């Protein structure tokens, strides 16, 4: 088990409009705010497209499959983490979405999620010098 204190968090409200790419927007947010790491505490809204990732087998380090779903979808909740790794910005999200109040999809989310009308997030972030 690894425990890391999260002192000096700054909280942000991020609102994305129609057509915004969820993953690209989070990468841009991290860059614009000069953050080293951020945590999505809460996400609500709607998506027109979502990519759901899933393990293909019950083994250590399984191959990951994915499906691309076209909406509309209501976001039930998405949480995760965005961080700098060398020169790249990584995004790791999990969540669930519903179609027409009947079909529920969820799991790991992949690049390619596109906002339908609105996505609102509460994000806690920290700068590199604030990480212990």
N, C-alpha and C positions, 0 to 999 in steps of 0.2 A: 504494500500500500504506500502511496506517495501523497503527502499532504503539503499543500502550498498555501501560505497565508495570502490573502488578496486585500492588502492594505491599499489605501489611496485610490479606490475606484472612483471614476467619474461616470455619471449617468447621463445618457442621451436619449432623446426621442427621435427616431428616424421614421419619416413618412415617405413612401415611394408611390408614385402615380402610375397610371395605365402604361403598359408596355415596358416598364422597368425590369431589367434582368436582376433577379434577387442576388445571385452570387457576385456578379460584377459590381452591383451597387454596394455590397458589403466590403468588397476589396477597395473600392474607391473611398468609402467612408473611413476605413482604417487608415488609408494613406492621407486623406485630407485632414484628419484629426491628429495625425502624427502618433498614432497608438501602436504599441507593439503587440497587444493582445486585447481581445474584446469578447464578451460573452453575451449572447442573445438571451435575455431573461424572459421575454414574452414577445410573441408575434401573432397578430390577428389580421384579417383582411380576406382578399380573394386572389386566386391565380387562374390564368387562362391555360397555362401548361405547367406540368410538374414532372420531374424525373424521380422515380422511386428506386432506390438501390436495395438489394437483398442478398444474403449469403446463399450460395447454391448447394452447400452441403454442410453437414454437422461434423466439421473437422477443424483442427487448428488452422488459422489463416486461410479460410476458404476463398475460392474464386467468388467474385461478386458479379451478380447479374443486375440488369436494370431494365425498367420499362418506362416509356415516355407516354404520359397521359394528357390528352387535351380536354379542357374543362368545358364549362366553368366549374371551379371548385371554391368552396369556402374553407379558409384556413381555420382548423380547430386549435392549432398551436404549433409553433416551430421554435426550437431552442438549439443552442449549439455554441460554437466557438470559431473565432477568426483570429489568425496569428501570422506573424512573419516567420518564415523559414528560409534562411539565406536571403536571396533576393526576391523570392516568391511570397505571395500572400495566400495562405491556405484557408479554406472554409470547410467546416465539418458541421452539418446540420442534421437533425432528426425532427420528425413531426408527423402530423396527420392532416389530411384534407378530406372533405366530404363533397360528393356530387349529389345535388338535388335532395339533400337531407336523407338519402337512403344508402348510398354506397360510400364506404369509408376505406381510404387508402393511407398507408403510413409506413414508416421505417426511416432508413437513411435517405437523405435527399441529395440529388446530384445536380451538377451544373445544368442550366437550361430552364429553370423555373422562371416564369414570366408573370408579372402582376396583371390582373384583370382590371380592377378598379382602384384598389388601394391596399397597401400593406403597411401596417404600423408596428414599430418595434420599440421595445425598451432595451437599451444596450448598456452594459457596464464595461468600461474600458480602462486600460492603464498604459502609461508610457513606459518605455524600456527602463529608464532609470528608477521607476517605481516597483519593478519586479525584483523580488529578493531571491 
